[in-house]
Amino acid sequence: MPLSTLAQATGGRFEAAQIEAGREQFHRTCSQCHGRNMVNAGTTVYDLRKFPTDQAERFHQSVVQGKGNMPSFKDALTPEQLAVLWAYVGSRGGKEN
């Protein structure tokens, strides 16, 4: 399911199970650079707690294509994994759910 469809289907909100699956995926895939629970100084990598919550497609493109020093995860993540990652990032780690 495209991320924009996921966001529309949930009214911009995410279910707790999606966020938790996203948290687990984030910790496997993203936390090494973006910090545990998205907490980092934001000086060498993007602070994902500040990612615009209305830009699901931008998030998707950044992850799939890579951006700056971030490599592409096109062949490493399934559409389902991308969707739950967005649920985690788009909900600010469940803090805005």
Secondary structure, 3 states (H helix, E strand, C coil): CCHHHHHHHCCCCCCHHHHHHHHHHHHHHCHHHHCHHHCCCCCCCCCHHHCCCCCHHHHHHHHHHCECCECCCCCCCCHHHHHHHHHHHHCCCCCCC
